[in-house]
Amino acid sequence: MDFQVTSNVPAVVNKTRSYKHFSEAAQEVVDARVLLGIHFRFADDAARQQGWRVADYVFGNLLRPLDQD
């Protein structure tokens, strides 16, 4: 799924970023947080893995199809 994200922050040089996969955007967020010194890479990588596990659980156990009467 191709999509774009546009920033309205004045200091941002490349205002619009394009992605082919949600995982590309997520990886870019991890890279940015590490480069800015906000987090260690292992912490962001662990958080992404936890997020995938939560999403898998929700999709497999809690989301139900809509009735199509």
C-alpha positions in Angstrom: 0.0 0.0 0.0 1.7 3.2 -1.1 1.2 6.2 1.1 2.7 9.6 2.0 3.1 11.5 5.2 3.5 15.3 5.2 5.0 17.3 8.0 3.9 20.8 8.9 7.0 21.5 11.1 8.8 24.6 9.6 12.3 23.2 10.2 11.7 20.0 8.2 13.5 20.0 4.9 11.9 17.1 3.2 8.2 17.8 4.1 6.6 14.8 2.3 7.9 11.2 2.8 6.6 8.4 0.6 6.5 4.7 1.6 5.4 1.4 0.0 5.0 -0.4 3.3 4.0 0.6 6.9 7.1 -1.2 8.1 9.3 1.3 6.1 7.7 4.2 8.0 8.1 2.4 11.3 11.8 1.7 10.6 12.3 5.3 9.7 10.8 6.4 13.1 13.1 4.0 14.9 16.2 5.3 13.0 15.2 8.9 13.7 14.7 8.3 17.4 18.1 6.6 17.7 19.9 9.3 15.7 18.3 12.0 17.8 19.5 10.3 21.0 16.0 9.8 22.3 16.2 5.9 22.6 18.6 3.1 22.2 18.0 1.0 19.1 17.4 -2.2 21.1 14.6 -0.5 23.0 12.8 0.6 19.8 13.3 -2.8 18.2 11.8 -4.5 21.2 8.9 -2.1 21.2 8.2 -2.8 17.5 8.2 -6.5 18.2 5.8 -6.1 21.1 3.5 -4.0 18.9 3.4 -6.8 16.3 2.6 -9.4 18.9 -0.3 -7.2 20.3 -1.6 -6.5 16.8 -1.5 -10.3 16.0 -3.4 -11.0 19.1 -6.0 -8.3 18.5 -6.6 -9.4 14.9 -6.8 -13.1 15.9 -8.9 -12.8 19.0 -10.9 -9.6 19.3 -11.7 -8.3 15.8 -14.9 -9.8 14.4 -16.5 -9.5 11.0 -19.4 -7.2 10.6 -22.8 -8.8 10.1 -23.8 -8.5 6.5 -27.5 -8.8 6.6 
